[in-house]
Amino acid sequence: MKIFTQDRTRIFSFSGDVWATETPDGGHVVAEKANGSPYIGTYKDIDRASEVLKEIFQYYRDGKKSYIMPLE
């Protein structure tokens, strides 16, 4: 699956673990570890980051080939 990052500057192939987490400065993000890439989106709280993560998973389950990270 290809994921277009929230800041619209990168497209990468989803190939490993993706998770919702809190950054040391208190931000909430969805990040992808396998490629050593930086955050793919930053959201107002961990609940929103988790919602986005669930959306990515649903797209993957449905066999979709791409996902665009929401702006908010």
C-alpha positions as a Python dict, from the first residue, in 0.01 Angstrom:
ca = {
    (1, 'M'): (0, 0, 0),
    (2, 'K'): (120, 351, -79),
    (3, 'I'): (63, 625, 179),
    (4, 'F'): (66, 995, 90),
    (5, 'T'): (192, 1186, 395),
    (6, 'Q'): (-12, 1449, 575),
    (7, 'D'): (224, 1729, 470),
    (8, 'R'): (191, 1614, 106),
    (9, 'T'): (567, 1596, 55),
    (10, 'R'): (622, 1220, 43),
    (11, 'I'): (472, 894, -78),
    (12, 'F'): (607, 572, 63),
    (13, 'S'): (524, 206, 56),
    (14, 'F'): (359, 81, 373),
    (15, 'S'): (557, -228, 454),
    (16, 'G'): (584, -260, 828),
    (17, 'D'): (452, -146, 1162),
    (18, 'V'): (245, 170, 1183),
    (19, 'W'): (129, 303, 1518),
    (20, 'A'): (-30, 596, 1703),
    (21, 'T'): (186, 745, 1973),
    (22, 'E'): (259, 1062, 2170),
    (23, 'T'): (573, 1260, 2097),
    (24, 'P'): (796, 1399, 2374),
    (25, 'D'): (661, 1751, 2304),
    (26, 'G'): (300, 1634, 2354),
    (27, 'G'): (198, 1595, 1991),
    (28, 'H'): (8, 1290, 1873),
    (29, 'V'): (116, 1116, 1560),
    (30, 'V'): (86, 819, 1335),
    (31, 'A'): (432, 691, 1249),
    (32, 'E'): (580, 414, 1039),
    (33, 'K'): (891, 238, 1168),
    (34, 'A'): (1000, -19, 911),
    (35, 'N'): (1144, 231, 665),
    (36, 'G'): (1295, 447, 938),
    (37, 'S'): (1072, 726, 815),
    (38, 'P'): (962, 1025, 1021),
    (39, 'Y'): (604, 1085, 1120),
    (40, 'I'): (343, 1053, 849),
    (41, 'G'): (85, 1266, 1030),
    (42, 'T'): (33, 1476, 1343),
    (43, 'Y'): (-305, 1510, 1511),
    (44, 'K'): (-466, 1701, 1799),
    (45, 'D'): (-490, 1404, 2033),
    (46, 'I'): (-420, 1034, 2062),
    (47, 'D'): (-783, 949, 1989),
    (48, 'R'): (-767, 1116, 1647),
    (49, 'A'): (-432, 954, 1572),
    (50, 'S'): (-586, 617, 1661),
    (51, 'E'): (-885, 685, 1432),
    (52, 'V'): (-648, 752, 1143),
    (53, 'L'): (-459, 433, 1221),
    (54, 'K'): (-787, 239, 1213),
    (55, 'E'): (-870, 395, 875),
    (56, 'I'): (-534, 286, 735),
    (57, 'F'): (-597, -67, 859),
    (58, 'Q'): (-946, -74, 706),
    (59, 'Y'): (-808, 41, 369),
    (60, 'Y'): (-548, -234, 391),
    (61, 'R'): (-811, -497, 478),
    (62, 'D'): (-1027, -382, 189),
    (63, 'G'): (-736, -437, -51),
    (64, 'K'): (-702, -70, -143),
    (65, 'K'): (-367, 24, -290),
    (66, 'S'): (-330, 377, -149),
    (67, 'Y'): (-425, 601, 144),
    (68, 'I'): (-402, 979, 181),
    (69, 'M'): (-331, 1096, 535),
    (70, 'P'): (-604, 1338, 656),
    (71, 'L'): (-500, 1699, 708),
    (72, 'E'): (-675, 1714, 1049),
}
